[in-house]
Amino acid sequence: MSLPGADRREVQGPSPVSGGGNGVAVASDLNRLAIVASNQSTSQRLRLNPNKDHKPDSYEDLQLDFSPSIFSSLERYLPPTMLALPRDDKVKFMKDILLKYLPHGERNRVQKHREYRQKIISNYQPLHREIYTMHPQTFFVPSFLKAINDNSEESFRSIMSEPSPGVFTFEMIQPRFCELLLSEVENFEKWVNEAKFRIMRPNTMNKYGAVLDDFGLETMLDKLMEGYIRPISKVFFQEVGGSTLDSHHGFVVEYGKDRDVDLGFHVDDSEVTLNVCLGKQFSGGELFFRGTRCDKHVNTGSQSEEIFDYSHVPGRAVLHRGRHRHGARATTSGHRIKLLLWCRSSVFREMKKYQKDFSSWCGECFREKKERQRLSIAATKSELLRKEGESTT
């Protein structure tokens, strides 16, 4: 269920960056959120939780602006009164919701991108077809598979480290899969050069790399998100739509000599980001994190407890909120390649429009809320002391 890859949003670096060189809400809040679909004559609301007993329609035979599978996924969240409506009515309802999240001027690009992708898939011959279908035993290390199968917070934490709040690291990918994926990407880039085909890069900040969805890996990455990232995100990133992830943007980026060198301070266009180092031999390239922020506070400074640096290790994954501000320092030698999977939730994005307080995940919103509480308590205490002083005189 991939959407066209929106650009990373580069933010103005607060002092720690310039100096160094570089969901859903909680249940009680959700019940108060009006999720209004504006294309209906009467107010319609998406369901808070999916109707698991409902069997969605297939949309594979339609020419749509988005992957057909995203419509099947989102259909489970439709209001009960809509489930029995003709498929065309459901498509219109869901399409209007999804189109709200495209940046200005993006709609025409969607059509062009679909034609671009179809041209690649019709002409490119995969080198390693086995990676285009999900093979868990081949792809993942045993400890990761066991944690996913057990599917509990305890099992996930047993394989994870949380060196900084909201940043999780764990062993994930088998070395052989890393090799195959790297080889496939190199083969694709060779084909692009030989065919003199103009390649679309993953975003405006990376000049090297490729969108994996564009040359046939969309279905495999769908399964990666749905079967392996969403269960973890449901536990650790519930407040930003972790349980309702329904689309992705999957790509690789490359750093090193004659490649991109570093990556500026930014947030991702995702609710949850998976970042896996594929290799190869390199030095430098450390990731740096500087706190999670909502749109309003994206350029605010970082607190000392939010400053965290991480050195990438091949095969090891980093999982974090897309709104967790981060970047990458210069790769000083060698060649560093990483797999990124931006996971998105259309339900969370719809609900977020009706919220003003993001203190459950935005560090600055949380600090502002605590300060309001502190001032309120201080004012109440002062008033009580004043009244007590008056009563004794």
CORSULSUL-V670786 format. One record per pair of residues at least 6 apart in sequence whose C-alpha atoms are under 8 Angstrom apart, sorted by the first residue. I is the first residue (numbers start at 1). J is the second residue. D is the distance in Angstrom with one decimal. If there is no record, write none. Layout:
[[I,J,D] [I,J,D]]
This chain:
[[1,66,7.8] [1,67,5.4] [1,68,7.5] [1,69,5.6] [1,70,5.1] [1,218,7.2] [1,219,7.6] [1,222,5.8] [1,246,6.6] [1,247,4.5] [1,248,6.0] [2,66,7.5] [2,67,6.4] [2,70,7.9] [2,213,7.1] [2,218,6.6] [2,222,7.5] [2,247,5.0] [2,248,4.4] [2,249,5.4] [2,250,7.7] [3,66,6.3] [3,67,7.2] [3,247,6.3] [3,248,6.0] [3,249,6.1] [4,110,6.8] [4,113,7.5] [4,249,6.9] [5,202,6.6] [5,203,6.9] [5,249,5.5] [6,103,7.9] [6,203,6.8] [6,269,6.4] [7,202,7.7] [7,203,4.7] [7,204,5.9] [7,205,7.7] [7,268,7.9] [7,269,6.9] [8,203,6.3] [8,204,7.1] [8,205,7.0] [8,266,6.7] [8,267,6.3] [8,268,5.1] [8,269,5.9] [9,266,5.5] [9,267,5.5] [9,268,6.3] [9,269,7.1] [10,264,6.9] [10,265,6.0] [10,266,4.1] [10,267,6.5] [11,265,6.0] [11,266,5.0] [11,267,7.2] [11,298,6.8] [11,299,6.2] [12,265,7.3] [12,299,5.7] [13,265,6.1] [13,299,6.8] [14,299,6.6] [14,300,6.5] [14,301,4.9] [14,302,6.9] [15,301,6.7] [15,302,7.8] [16,290,7.9] [16,301,7.9] [16,302,7.1] [16,307,7.8] [17,265,7.1] [21,329,7.2] [22,263,8.0] [22,264,6.5] [22,265,7.0] [22,327,7.2] [22,328,7.2] [22,329,5.9] [23,237,7.0] [23,238,5.7] [23,239,4.3] [23,240,2.2] [23,241,2.5] [23,242,5.7] [23,243,7.7] [23,244,7.6] [23,271,6.9] [23,345,7.2] [23,348,4.8] [23,349,7.7] [24,30,7.3] [24,238,5.9] [24,239,4.4] [24,240,4.6] [24,241,4.1] [24,242,7.2] [24,243,8.0] [24,347,7.9] [24,348,5.2] [24,351,7.5] [24,352,7.9] [25,238,7.3] [25,239,4.4] [25,240,6.6] [25,241,7.6] [25,360,7.5] [26,238,7.7] [26,239,5.9] [26,360,8.0] [30,48,7.4] [31,48,7.9] [33,351,6.7] [33,354,6.6] [33,355,7.7] [34,45,6.9] [34,351,7.4] [34,354,7.0] [35,44,7.6] [35,45,5.0] [35,46,6.1] [35,350,6.5] [35,351,5.7] [35,354,7.7] [36,43,6.0] [36,44,5.7] [36,45,5.2] [36,46,7.5] [37,43,6.8] [37,44,5.7] [37,45,6.3] [37,46,7.8] [37,93,7.3] [37,96,7.9] [37,97,6.6] [38,44,8.0] [39,93,6.7] [39,96,6.8] [40,93,7.6] [44,79,6.9] [45,78,7.5] [45,79,6.1] [46,77,5.4] [46,78,5.1] [46,79,5.4] [46,347,7.8] [47,77,4.8] [47,78,5.9] [47,79,5.8] [48,77,7.1] [49,77,6.6] [50,76,5.0] [50,77,4.8] [51,76,5.1] [51,77,6.5] [52,76,6.9] [54,76,6.5] [55,76,7.9] [56,72,5.4] [56,73,7.5] [56,75,6.1] [56,76,6.7] [57,72,6.2] [57,87,7.2] [58,68,7.5] [58,69,7.9] [58,72,6.4] [59,68,5.0] [59,69,7.1] [59,71,7.0] [59,72,7.0] [60,68,5.4] [60,69,7.6] [62,68,7.6] [65,95,7.9] [65,110,6.3] [65,111,6.6] [65,114,7.9] [66,110,8.0] [70,246,6.3] [70,247,6.5] [71,91,7.3] [71,94,7.0] [73,246,6.6] [74,94,7.4] [74,246,7.4] [75,83,7.8] [75,90,7.6] [75,94,7.7] [82,90,7.0] [83,90,7.8] [97,350,7.6] [98,346,6.8] [99,107,7.7] [101,349,7.7] [117,214,5.1] [117,215,6.8] [120,214,7.1] [120,215,6.1] [121,214,7.5] [121,215,5.5] [121,216,6.3] [124,188,7.6] [124,191,7.3] [124,215,7.3] [126,184,7.1] [126,187,8.0] [126,188,7.8] [127,183,7.9] [127,184,5.9] [127,187,6.9] [128,180,6.8] [128,184,6.4] [131,177,7.7] [131,180,7.4] [131,181,7.3] [131,220,7.7] [132,216,7.0] [132,217,5.5] [132,219,7.5] [132,220,5.7] [133,219,7.4] [133,220,5.4] [134,220,5.4] [134,223,6.9] [134,224,7.6] [136,145,7.5] [137,145,7.8] [138,174,7.0] [138,176,7.8] [138,177,7.0] [139,173,5.8] [139,174,5.5] [139,176,7.8] [139,177,5.5] [140,172,5.5] [140,173,4.6] [140,174,5.2] [141,171,7.1] [141,172,5.6] [141,173,5.8] [141,174,5.4] [143,159,6.9] [143,171,7.8] [144,159,7.0] [144,171,6.9] [144,172,5.7] [146,155,7.9] [147,155,4.8] [147,156,5.4] [147,158,7.7] [147,159,7.3] [148,155,7.6] [148,156,7.2] [148,228,6.5] [148,231,7.5] [148,232,7.9] [151,231,7.0] [151,232,8.0] [152,235,8.0] [153,232,7.9] [153,235,6.4] [156,232,7.1] [159,170,6.1] [159,171,7.4] [160,168,6.3] [160,169,5.6] [160,170,4.8] [160,171,7.9] [161,168,5.6] [161,169,5.3] [161,170,6.5] [162,168,4.7] [162,169,6.5] [163,169,7.9] [164,306,7.5] [164,308,6.6] [165,306,7.9] [166,236,7.8] [166,320,5.9] [166,321,7.1] [167,318,6.9] [167,319,6.0] [167,320,5.0] [167,321,7.9] [168,318,5.6] [168,319,5.1] [168,320,6.5] [169,316,7.0] [169,317,5.5] [169,318,4.5] [169,319,6.4] [170,316,5.7] [170,317,5.4] [170,318,6.8] [171,315,6.4] [171,316,4.5] [171,317,6.2] [172,315,6.1] [172,316,5.6] [172,317,6.1] [173,315,4.8] [173,316,6.7] [173,317,7.9] [174,315,6.5] [175,315,6.4] [178,278,5.3] [178,279,7.5] [178,315,7.0] [179,278,7.7] [182,278,7.3] [185,210,7.5] [192,198,7.1] [192,199,7.0] [199,210,7.6] [200,210,7.2] [200,211,7.5] [201,207,6.4] [201,208,6.7] [201,209,6.1] [201,210,5.6] [201,211,6.6] [202,209,6.7] [202,210,5.9] [202,211,5.4] [202,251,6.2] [202,252,7.7] [202,253,7.7] [205,263,7.2] [205,264,7.9] [206,253,6.9] [206,260,6.6] [206,263,7.8] [207,259,7.6] [207,260,6.5] [208,253,5.9] [208,254,5.7] [208,255,7.7] [208,259,6.2] [208,260,6.4] [209,251,7.2] [209,252,5.2] [209,253,4.1] [209,254,5.6] [210,251,5.6] [210,252,5.5] [210,253,6.7] [211,249,7.8] [211,250,6.0] [211,251,4.2] [211,252,6.5] [212,218,6.9] [212,250,5.6] [212,251,4.9] [212,252,7.1] [213,221,7.8] [213,249,7.3] [213,250,6.1] [213,251,7.3] [218,250,7.7] [221,248,7.9] [221,250,7.0] [221,341,8.0] [222,247,7.5] [222,248,7.2] [225,245,7.8] [225,248,7.6] [225,343,7.0] [226,245,7.5] [226,246,7.6] [229,274,7.9] [230,242,6.3] [230,243,6.1] [230,244,7.6] [230,245,6.3] [231,243,7.1] [232,242,8.0] [233,242,4.4] [233,243,6.3] [233,272,7.4] [234,241,7.7] [234,242,4.6] [234,243,4.1] [234,244,7.8] [235,242,7.5] [235,243,7.8] [236,242,7.5] [237,243,7.7] [237,272,7.6] [237,321,7.3] [239,360,6.8] [239,361,7.0] [240,271,6.1] [240,272,8.0] [240,321,7.8] [240,348,6.6] [240,361,7.6] [241,271,6.7] [241,344,7.9] [241,345,5.8] [241,347,7.3] [241,348,5.1] [242,271,7.3] [242,272,7.1] [242,345,7.6] [244,345,5.5] [244,346,7.8] [244,347,6.8] [244,348,7.4] [245,271,7.9] [245,343,6.1] [245,344,5.2] [245,345,4.3] [245,346,7.5] [246,343,7.4] [246,344,6.1] [246,345,5.4] [246,346,6.9] [247,343,6.0] [247,344,5.2] [247,345,6.6] [247,346,7.8] [248,341,6.6] [248,342,5.3] [248,343,4.5] [248,344,5.8] [249,341,5.8] [249,342,5.1] [249,343,6.8] [250,339,7.5] [250,340,5.8] [250,341,4.5] [250,342,6.3] [251,339,5.9] [251,340,5.4] [251,341,6.6] [252,337,6.8] [252,338,5.5] [252,339,4.5] [252,340,6.0] [253,337,5.8] [253,338,5.7] [253,339,6.9] [253,340,7.8] [254,260,6.4] [254,335,7.2] [254,336,5.8] [254,337,4.5] [254,338,6.8] [255,261,5.3] [255,262,7.0] [255,331,6.3] [255,335,5.9] [255,336,5.0] [255,337,6.3] [256,282,8.0] [256,331,5.5] [256,332,7.0] [256,333,6.3] [256,334,5.8] [256,335,4.8] [256,336,6.3] [257,333,7.1] [257,334,7.1] [257,335,7.1] [261,329,7.9] [261,330,5.1] [261,331,5.6] [261,332,7.8] [262,285,6.9] [262,327,7.9] [262,328,5.4] [262,329,5.1] [262,330,4.3] [262,331,6.5] [263,327,5.3] [263,328,4.8] [263,329,6.6] [263,330,7.7] [264,326,8.0] [264,327,5.2] [264,328,6.7] [265,325,6.7] [265,326,5.4] [265,327,4.6] [265,328,7.7] [266,325,5.5] [266,326,5.7] [266,327,6.3] [267,322,6.1] [267,323,5.2] [267,324,6.2] [267,325,4.9] [267,326,6.5] [268,322,4.7] [268,323,6.2] [268,324,7.9] [268,342,7.5] [269,322,6.4] [269,323,7.8] [269,342,7.1] [269,344,8.0] [270,321,7.5] [270,322,4.7] [270,323,7.4] [270,342,5.1] [270,343,5.4] [270,344,5.1] [271,321,5.7] [271,322,4.9] [271,323,7.0] [271,342,7.4] [271,343,5.9] [271,344,5.1] [271,345,6.7] [272,319,7.2] [272,320,5.8] [272,321,4.4] [272,322,4.9] [272,342,6.2] [272,343,5.2] [272,344,6.8] [273,319,5.8] [273,320,5.5] [273,321,5.9] [273,322,5.4] [273,340,7.1] [273,341,5.8] [273,342,4.7] [273,343,6.0] [274,317,6.8] [274,318,5.9] [274,319,4.7] [274,320,6.9] [274,339,7.9] [274,340,5.7] [274,341,5.0] [274,342,6.5] [274,343,7.8] [275,317,5.6] [275,318,5.1] [275,319,6.3] [275,338,6.8] [275,339,5.8] [275,340,4.8] [275,341,6.7] [276,314,7.4] [276,315,6.4] [276,316,5.9] [276,317,4.3] [276,318,6.3] [276,338,5.5] [276,339,5.0] [276,340,6.5] [277,312,6.2] [277,313,6.1] [277,314,4.6] [277,315,5.6] [277,316,6.1] [277,317,6.7] [277,336,7.7] [277,337,6.3] [277,338,4.3] [277,339,6.3] [278,314,5.0] [278,315,5.7] [278,336,7.7] [278,337,5.6] [278,338,5.1] [278,339,6.7] [279,313,7.7] [279,314,4.9] [279,315,7.6] [279,335,7.4] [279,336,5.6] [279,337,5.5] [279,338,7.0] [280,314,7.3] [280,334,7.4] [280,335,5.7] [280,336,5.5] [280,337,6.7] [281,334,5.5] [281,335,6.0] [281,336,6.9] [282,331,7.0] [282,332,7.5] [282,333,5.4] [282,334,4.0] [282,335,5.4] [282,336,5.8] [283,331,6.0] [283,332,5.7] [283,333,5.3] [283,334,6.5] [284,311,7.8] [284,329,6.9] [284,330,6.0] [284,331,4.4] [284,332,5.2] [284,333,7.1] [285,311,7.2] [285,312,7.4] [285,328,5.7] [285,329,4.8] [285,330,5.0] [285,331,4.2] [285,332,7.2] [285,336,7.7] [286,309,6.6] [286,310,5.5] [286,311,4.6] [286,312,6.4] [286,328,5.6] [286,329,5.3] [286,330,7.6] [286,331,7.9] [287,309,5.6] [287,310,5.0] [287,311,6.3] [287,312,7.3] [287,326,6.9] [287,327,5.7] [287,328,4.4] [287,329,6.4] [288,307,7.5] [288,308,5.7] [288,309,4.3] [288,310,6.2] [288,326,5.4] [288,327,5.5] [288,328,6.1] [288,329,7.5] [289,306,7.2] [289,307,5.9] [289,308,5.1] [289,309,6.2] [289,324,7.0] [289,325,5.8] [289,326,4.3] [289,327,6.9] [290,302,5.9] [290,306,5.2] [290,307,4.9] [290,308,6.7] [290,324,7.1] [290,325,5.3] [290,326,6.0] [291,302,6.3] [291,303,7.8] [291,306,4.9] [291,307,7.1] [291,324,5.5] [291,325,5.7] [291,363,6.6] [292,321,7.5] [292,323,5.4] [292,324,3.9] [292,325,5.8] [292,361,6.8] [292,362,5.3] [292,363,5.8] [293,323,5.8] [293,324,6.5] [293,325,7.2] [293,361,7.5] [293,362,4.5] [293,363,6.0] [293,364,6.6] [293,365,8.0] [294,323,6.8] [294,358,6.9] [294,362,5.6] [294,365,7.9] [297,364,6.5] [297,365,7.8] [298,325,7.9] [300,364,7.6] [322,342,7.5] [357,365,6.7] [358,365,5.8] [358,366,7.4] [359,365,4.5] [359,366,4.1] [359,367,7.8] [359,369,7.0] [360,366,6.8]]
